[in-house]
Amino acid sequence: MTRLGAYRVRAGAALVALSCAAALAVPAAALQPLSQERHINDSLVQARVADMLRRGCPTLDARLVRAFSEARKLKRYALDQGYSEAQIDAFLDSRDERRRIYAEADRYMVANGVVNGQPETFCRLGQQEIERKTIAGSLLVAR
């Protein structure tokens, strides 16, 4: 084989190797930040809504076993999507992310008629969430 031929073989092998590496890297690179993963964020916002509703309404309680079960399912979902335990823990431990989720939950509640200091507004939204079978509603029970 000539020097040029050997060079082409090596160059071709290198190109194939790079292509394979790029193809394998695509799934990891395709993962969006957890803060942008819609299902996870919507679920966390709804969990916060449920928590605030049960705190603000004297006739609502939390379904704690259900809440723990849903939290485990959400973590399993994140892991199945390709996120690592470390990524999940960092996201859940982030004060900035927590503030963002709490703010979204507050906006949702205000948009749905909840007024601080008016328990009946918390109770009304809580009952609506239960009736509509939302995530928040599934985490609540009326006494």
N, C-alpha and C positions, 0 to 999 in steps of 0.2 A: 504494500500500500504506500502511496506517495505521502509526502508530508502534508500536502493540501487535503488529501483524502482523509488522513488521520485527524486532521484539524476539524474537518466537516463532521466526522463521526462524533468527536468529543463535543463540538458545539451543539450538534443535534441532541446528544444525550443530556447535555446541560439544559437545553431548552425544554426537553421532555420533563426533566426533574423539576425545573422551575414551574412548569405548567401544572404538574401534579401537586406541588407544594401550594400553589395558588388556589387550586381547586379545593384542597383540604382546608385551607385557611378561610374560605368564603363563609362557611356556616358560623364560625366564631366571629368574623368581622361583621356578619349580617345581624348579629344580636344588637338590638337597640338598647340604650341605657334603660335600666329598670324604671326610672322616673318617666319614661315615655311608653312603657308597656301598658296598653289601655286596660286590659282585663285586670291586671294586678292593681293598678291605681284606682280603677272604679270600685273594685272590691274593698280596698282599704278605705276609700272615702265613705263607702256605704257602712262599713264597720264603725267608723268614727261617728257617722250620723246616728246609728243605732245606740251607741254609747251615750251620746249627748241627749237623745230623746229619752232614754230610760232615766238619766239623771235629772232631766227637767220635768218629767211627768210622774206624779206619785202613783199612777195606776199602771205603769209599765215596769216590767222586769226583764232582765237579760236571760236568754237561753244559753247559759254558760257552756254546757256540754256541746251544744250546736256550734257556738262560737269557736271553741277549741278545735272541733272537727273541721270547720271551714278554714281555720288558720292552717291546719296541717295540709288540707287539700290545696290551698293556695301556694304553700311552699312546694309541694309536690309538682304543681303546675309549673312553677318557676324553674325547678330543677329539670323537668322534662323539656322545657324550652331551651335548655342549655346553659342557664345561669348557674354559677358555682355557689356553694355554701358561703364562701367569703363575700361574693358579690351581694348575695341576699342579706347577709348580716350587716354589711356596710350600708346598704340601702335602708334597712330597718333601724339602724343605729344613728342615721344621719339626722341631726336637728333641723337642717334646712329642708330635707324631704318631709319630715314630720310636720313642720310649720306649713309647708305647701299643701299637704293632704288635709290638715286641719282647716286651712283657709278655704279649700274647695268644699269641704263639708259645711262650713259656716255659710258660704255663698248658697249652697244647695238649700240649706234650711231656711235662710232668709227669703230666698226666691219662692219657697213653699209656705210662707206665712208664719214662720216661727219668730216670736218676739221674746227676747230675754226678759225674765221676770213675769211672764204670762204662761203659767204651766198648761193652761188649756190649749195653747197653740202647739206646744210640744206633744200633748196627748192627741190632738187632732191629726198632726202629721204622722205620729207613731201608728195610730189606728189605720190611716190611709196606707202606710207602708205595709202593714200586716195584711190588709185586704188585697193590695196589689201584688202581694207575694214577691216583693223586692228582696234584695240581699239584706238590707237593713231590717225589713219586716220579718224575715226568717230568723233574725237574731233576737227578736222581741217577743214577749208574751204579755197579754193584758191580764191584770189581776182581777 
